[in-house]
Amino acid sequence: MDDMSVAPTSAARPPTAASRGATGPRDLRDWMTRIEAIGQLKRITAQVTRDEEMGAITYMAHQTIDAPALLFENIKGSPRGFRALWNPLGSSVDRFALAIGEPTGLGAMELIERCKTKFQYPIPPVIVEGEGAAVNENHLRDDKVDIRVFPAARHWPRDGGEYIGTCDAIITRDPDGGWLNVGTYRQMVQGKSEVGLYLSPGKDARLHIERYWSRDEPCEVVCCWGIDPALFIAASQTFPKTTSEFDFVGGMLGRPVELVKGEATSLLYPANAEIVVEGVIAPDSQKLEGPFGEFTGYYGRPEDLAFLVQVKAVHHRDNPILTHALMADYPANECALLYAVARSARVWNDLDRVGVPGIKGVYAHPAAAGGFGMTIVALEQRYAGHAPQALALAAQTPGGAYYSKWIVAVDEDVDPSNINQVLWAMATRCNPVEDIDILRQTWSTWLDPTQNPPEERPYGSKALINACMEHRHIKQFSKRTKLRRSMYESVAARWSELGLEGAPPRLWALED
Ligand SMILES: Cc1cc2nc3c(=O)[nH]c(=O)nc-3n(C[C@H](O)[C@H](O)[C@H](O)COP(=O)(O)O)c2cc1C
């Protein structure tokens, strides 16, 4: 095992046992065993088709919060034993917790805090021998390459083709710095050895490809299509452009990710992945792709050109599992809970890093366009202008700037993950004529349905909503009705004696 760093500038502080928490699962299968033990994995053994059916089953089964992940074990048109796992994390806080080695039973805000801590202690990956690595159990090379064997699927009726990469991790190397970026980007099957790669403006892999092409060089790429959820979580976050997401996967799991050397490219890939392909994107190589039913709950943009990957080699485990992420309205959207936890943790860390004091919580609400649309920041107002400062920074910080439209600041007595409390604050502490600002021409995407015609995209705008008590008059602000702490504690202690079910509610606002 060699020590290696693929991220020269992300040198980690030595992690402590406390910061790491328990170690996470070894691979996707280990995590599936753990979630099956808590009733969060549903195996579907009846035969299903790739054309819309798996998407429809997932959408219908995931109308309920906490619905289990779906493992399709009998898929028409794929070799026996080839499986597809849809919405691995879904809307389940417990499945996310198990993915990063945390216990079940945590509330969303508790999990965000733990994830936030883990992001502060990255652990660089190590290179291990390729021989014996699980992902290298099978290989397809040269004219044997045929990616169509894997159970790619048309998710929605108007999708432009079968998607093989949705819950994926795409690896590219920064042409100047040398670190490996890992991003989750959709991929449509274009042929037996060709696959599209859709990248929104500003995404790291896009910036890499454009720089290689400006030198008339091809861009090497590794596409991981069956992955463990910790890799998926890190790949879907906007980390600083000079770091490798692999370091943050290590931080979440509490041990380094094991990578093996590529055989058809100079890149590296995860030793325990289910399915990995190596390929290149030749200069100017693009092909029409899409549309695709997207995280907004709409078909994002009409069919258009996207990067085209020529697949050189395929590596996969026996009986491989292809991971799929359905994009839809909440709670059937695979990125919703993921962003509610990990994006919130990223934004909170960013605010801490630039030194905004008094932040009590950050929550990217999962129902707002898959966690991309709304960021709520709870803070203890300490000085004039504090809430507007937190709003402006939360809106534009790297971890939270993409797409987000509604940035809401609430006082510390409001739980940002409780939408009823947030709406209450907006309705009683925000005076729209005074308390809403707009940022214009911000980082957005071709997938935003509100900007028409589509050629107007990808520039967006953001509303900053100050739903905190007016700072200028905070002392005279009407007093909120709150329970006295001693009374709350006394009632909570008598909860079952009073014949009330379950645990007493946790309240953020109490009178001391
Ligand atoms: C399930 C899922 C699918 C995604 N698909 C795409 C996509 O097709 N294209 C894209 O640019 N971003 C997509 N994203 C968002 C990116 O993964 C995210 O912005 C991430 O930060 C990109 O990595 P980067 O910051 O290294 O570029 C997707 C995210 C998720 C969770």
The ligand as an SDF file (V2000), in Angstrom:
LIG
                    3D

 31 33  0  0  0  0  0  0  0  0999 V2000
  -27.8190   12.5330   -8.6300 C   0  0  0  0  0  0  0  0  0  0  0  0
  -27.0950   13.7540   -9.1130 C   0  0  0  0  0  0  0  0  0  0  0  0
  -26.9570   13.9820  -10.4690 C   0  0  0  0  0  0  0  0  0  0  0  0
  -26.2670   15.1070  -10.9330 C   0  0  0  0  0  0  0  0  0  0  0  0
  -26.1270   15.3030  -12.2790 N   0  0  0  0  0  0  0  0  0  0  0  0
  -25.3950   16.3380  -12.7260 C   0  0  0  0  0  0  0  0  0  0  0  0
  -25.1620   16.5040  -14.1340 C   0  0  0  0  0  0  0  0  0  0  0  0
  -25.6550   15.7470  -14.9640 O   0  0  0  0  0  0  0  0  0  0  0  0
  -24.3730   17.5270  -14.5400 N   0  0  0  0  0  0  0  0  0  0  0  0
  -23.8410   18.4230  -13.6500 C   0  0  0  0  0  0  0  0  0  0  0  0
  -23.1360   19.3350  -14.0620 O   0  0  0  0  0  0  0  0  0  0  0  0
  -24.0640   18.3000  -12.3170 N   0  0  0  0  0  0  0  0  0  0  0  0
  -24.8140   17.2800  -11.8490 C   0  0  0  0  0  0  0  0  0  0  0  0
  -25.0320   17.1290  -10.5040 N   0  0  0  0  0  0  0  0  0  0  0  0
  -24.4950   18.1360   -9.5790 C   0  0  0  0  0  0  0  0  0  0  0  0
  -23.0220   17.9220   -9.3330 C   0  0  0  0  0  0  0  0  0  0  0  0
  -22.7670   16.6000   -8.9580 O   0  0  0  0  0  0  0  0  0  0  0  0
  -22.5050   18.8200   -8.2230 C   0  0  0  0  0  0  0  0  0  0  0  0
  -22.7460   20.1600   -8.5700 O   0  0  0  0  0  0  0  0  0  0  0  0
  -21.0340   18.6010   -7.9030 C   0  0  0  0  0  0  0  0  0  0  0  0
  -20.5980   19.6320   -7.0840 O   0  0  0  0  0  0  0  0  0  0  0  0
  -20.1820   18.5530   -9.1320 C   0  0  0  0  0  0  0  0  0  0  0  0
  -18.8550   18.3130   -8.7870 O   0  0  0  0  0  0  0  0  0  0  0  0
  -17.7240   19.4240   -9.0270 P   0  0  0  0  0  0  0  0  0  0  0  0
  -18.0250   20.5320   -8.0460 O   0  0  0  0  0  0  0  0  0  0  0  0
  -16.4670   18.6980   -8.7300 O   0  0  0  0  0  0  0  0  0  0  0  0
  -17.8630   19.8660  -10.4410 O   0  0  0  0  0  0  0  0  0  0  0  0
  -25.7080   16.0120  -10.0210 C   0  0  0  0  0  0  0  0  0  0  0  0
  -25.8420   15.7670   -8.6470 C   0  0  0  0  0  0  0  0  0  0  0  0
  -26.5290   14.6520   -8.1930 C   0  0  0  0  0  0  0  0  0  0  0  0
  -26.6370   14.4010   -6.7200 C   0  0  0  0  0  0  0  0  0  0  0  0
  1  2  1  0
  2  3  1  0
  2 30  2  0
  3  4  2  0
  4  5  1  0
  4 28  1  0
  5  6  2  0
  6  7  1  0
  6 13  1  0
  7  8  2  0
  7  9  1  0
  9 10  1  0
 10 11  2  0
 10 12  1  0
 12 13  2  0
 13 14  1  0
 14 15  1  0
 14 28  1  0
 15 16  1  0
 16 17  1  0
 16 18  1  0
 18 19  1  0
 18 20  1  0
 20 21  1  0
 20 22  1  0
 22 23  1  0
 23 24  1  0
 24 25  2  0
 24 26  1  0
 24 27  1  0
 28 29  2  0
 29 30  1  0
 30 31  1  0
M  END
$$$$
